[in-house]
Amino acid sequence: MQKLEFVKLHGAGNDFVVLDSLRGELDGVDLSSLAVRMCDRHFGIGADGLVLVLPSGGARYRMRIFNSDGSEAEMCGNGIRCFARYLCNRGMAGESMTVETLAGVKTVEVVAAAGSEVSFRVNMGVPGLDAEQIPVSGFEGRMISRPLEVDGARFDITCVSMGVPHCVIFVDSTADVPLWQLGPAVETHSAFPRGTNVEFAEVLKRDEVKVRVWERGAGITLACGTGACATVVAGVLNGIMDRKAMVHLPGGDLQIHWQEGGEVYMTGPAEEVFTGTFDI
C-alpha cells in the first residue's frame, strides 16, 4: 500500500492538506477521489481542500487545489498562503515567489515573521467585474447591486471574479443569515453557470467588514481569501467601503487593499498544524 506524506496547514481557519508533487509521485492517481478521501473530517484527515505543490514552466512553482467535494478550483487565497508557508518552512522559497495557478501567475511575499507567526501578502490580480467575466447568466455589464430571486426572496447581489466567481450580499447582520440554507441555493442558482462562492457581508465601518462564507465545492468555511477580496471590491463598487479594509471572518482577519491601479492585495497568516502519512 502506497503511503503519502502530507502536511496540514490553515489560513485563518480555512484548512488544507498539502502534498509535495514536485517529483510526480501522484502520476496516475485520481486526484478528485483522493481529495474527497483526504478531506473527509470523519474518515480522512479533514480539510476544506487538497493542495498540490508542482513544478512550473512559467513560475517558480505551480499550485493545484481541489475542494473537499473533489472539484478543482482555479484559485484560493488562503490556500496559496498555506502553499507559500509550506515552502518557506522547508527552505524552498525566499521572501518572494511566483506561483502558477489556473487563474494566472500570482506573486506571494513574506511581509511579517515573528516566531511561528508569519504573514503573507499576495497580489491577487485585477478583479473581473462584468457579467460575462464572472460569469453570470441573464445579466449584462457590471453586477453592482442587481436583484436576484432566491427561494422566493429577493436579494441585491454584487458579483466579482477573483479568478473564481463570487456573489456578495450585504446584510444588516451576518448572525441572522441562515447560511446553510441560502449558501447552496445561491451557489447552484441558474444565474451562475459555473456555480459561485457566496459572501454575506456586514459593513461595520468603511474600513472594516464582517463576512460569513459559503464556498463553492466546500460549503461553510471559516475563511475565504478570494471572498474577502471580492467583498472589499463589492463594497467599493457600492460606495460603502474604502479600498483598504480589514475583513473579519469566523477563523481570523485578512487585510485587503484594492489599489487604484486595479490590482487587489491580500495579507494574512498561514500556520502549519501537523504532518503525517496517508494510505492510498
N, C-alpha and C positions, 0 to 999 in steps of 0.2 A: 504493500500500500504506500502510495506516494505521500510524503509529508511536506507541506508548505510552511515556511517560516513567515510569520506575519507580525505586523506592529499595529497596535490600536492607538489612534490619536483622536483628539477632538478640537474643534474650534468653536468656542462659545457654546459648548454642549452639543453641537452638530458633529456626530461621531462617525469615524471611518476606519475600515480595515485597509491597511496599505501593504501591497505586495511588491517586492523588487523583481521586476521582469526585464531587467537590462540584459540578461543573458538568454532570454527566450525560454525560460523554464515552463511557461504555460502554453507553448505551441500545441495546438490541437485540443485544448481544454475548452469546454463550453462555458464561456465567461459569464453569460447571463445566469445559467443554472448555478454556477459557483457563487455568484453574488447573492442569490437567494438563500443558499445554504449557509454561507458565512455570516450574512447579516441577520439571520433569524435570531431573535432575542431569547428564545426558549431552547432551541435545538442546535444553535450555532454559536458564534462569538457574540453577535449582537452589534448592529451598526445601522446608520442611515444609508451607508453606501460603501462600495468597494472601489479603492483607488489603485491603479497600476502605475508604477514608475517604469518608463520605457525609453529607449534611445530615440533620438530625433534627428532628422536630416536638416531641419531649418532652425532649430533652437538648441539650448543646452540639454534639455530633457523634453519628453513628451508625457502627458498625463491622459489616461483614460479613466472615466468614472462611471460606475454602474450603480443605479439606485437599488434600494432593497427589494424592489419587485422584479429586478433583472433588466429593466430598461436602461439604455445608455444615455447619459446626459451630455450635452455639448460642453458644459462648463459648470463649475461650482466654486463659489467664492471662499467658503470655509474649507472646502476640500483642497483647494490649491495652496492655502496657507499650511494645512497639515502636510501636504506634499513637500512643501519647502522646509518645514520643521524636520521631517523625516531625513531629508538630505543634509541639512545643517548638522543635525545630531551625529551624523556619520562622516562628517568631514568631506562631503561630496559636493558642497557648494559654498561659495563665499557670501559676501554681503549683498550680492545681486545675482539674479539668474533669470534666464528666459525659459518659458515653458510653453510648448506647443499644446494646444487644445483643439477640439472640434470647432470652437468659437474663435480661433485665431491664436497668435502668439501673445502671451501675457508676460509682463515683467514683474518680478517679485523682489522686494528689498527687505532686508532686516533693518528695522528702524529703532528698536529698543531691545536691549538684552541685559537682564539683571538676575543672575542666578538661573532658576528654572523658568522665569518669566521672560518670554520672548514675543515681540510683536512684529508683524509683517505688514508691509504696505504693498498693495497690488494695484497696478494700472489695469483697470477692468475694461478699458476701451470706451468708445463712443456709444451711447445708448441708441437703439433703434426706436423711433417714435411713430412711424407711420404704420397703419393697419397692415399693410402688405408685408412690412419687415418683421412684424412681431411673431406670427401672423394672427390676424383677427378677420373672420369672415363676416360679410354683410355690412361692413363699415368702410369708409374711405377717409384718408387724411390722418391727422393726429388723433389719438384716442385719449382726449382730455375730458374727463367728467362726462362720459357718454352713458346714456341709460341702457341698462340690461336687465331683462326679467329673468329671475332665477327662482324656480319653485313657487311661482305666483307672487313673488316680491320683487320690487324694483330697486336696483342699486345703481349709483353713479360710479362708473369704473374709469380708471385711468390705466392704460396699458403701456408697457415698456418692454423692450427686449434688451437684456444684458448678456446676449449670446444664447439665453434661454428666455421663453416668454413669461411675462409677469402681469398679473391683474391686481392692481392696488385699489382697495376700497377704504376710504376714510370714514371713520365712525366716531361717535362721541365717547364710547368706552369699549376697549377691546375685551374687557372682562365679560361683557354682555353678549358676545358673539358666540353662537353655537358652532364652533369651528369644525367639529366632527361631522356636522350636517351640511353646512354651507361650503366648506372646503372642497369636498369631492363633487358637489353639484356644480360649482363654478369651473373646477378643473376639467370636467368632462362635458361642459356646455358646448352645444353645436357651433357657437361663435369662435371656438378655439380648435382649429383642425389638428393641431399638434398637442392639444392639451395646454394647460398653463399652471404655473405656480400662482398661489393666491396669498396676498398680504392684506390683513385688516390692520389699519394704522390709526392711532390716536395721537394727534399732534398736541404736545404739551407746551412747547414754545416754538418759536420759529427755527431754533437750532436744536430741537430735541423732540423725539417721537418714540412712541411705544408701539411695537409691532408683534402680532402673532401670525404664524406662518403655516400654510398648508402647502407642502411641496409635492409637485408632480412626481409620481413614482415612489414617494416615500411616506406621504401622509403628514401628520403633525410632527414637526421637528422643533427643537429648542432654538434654532437659529438658521438663517439662510443669508449668505453673503451677497449673492446676486439680488436677493429680495430686499435686503437693506439698501443696496444701491438704487434699485428700482423705486423704492418708497421715497427716497430723498428726491430723485428726479421727478417723480409724480407730484411731490409737494411743491417743488419749484414751479412746475408747469401750471399748477393750480393757484400759484401766488400765495401759498400759505406757509412756505418754508424757505429758509435760506439755503444757499448752495453748499454750505458746510454745516453738518449737523451730527449729533450723537443719536444713534439708533439703539434703543433698549429692547433687547429680545429676551425671552424667558431664560436662555442659557448664558447671557452676557451682553456686553456692549460692543458696538462697532462704530468707528468714526468714518463718516463718508464725506467726500468732497467732490462735488461736480464742478470742475473748473470751467471758466468762461470759454476756454478753447474747445470744450466739448467732452473731454475725457473724464471718466469717473475714477476716483481713487478710494480704495477701501483699506483701512488699517484696523488690525485686530490680532488677538492672540491665537496661538496653537500650542497644544500640550500633548506630550507623549504619555500614554496611560500604562500600557504593558505590552510585552512581547509573548509569543508562543508559537506552537506548531498546530497545523490543522490537517487532518487526514482527508485526502481526496481519492 
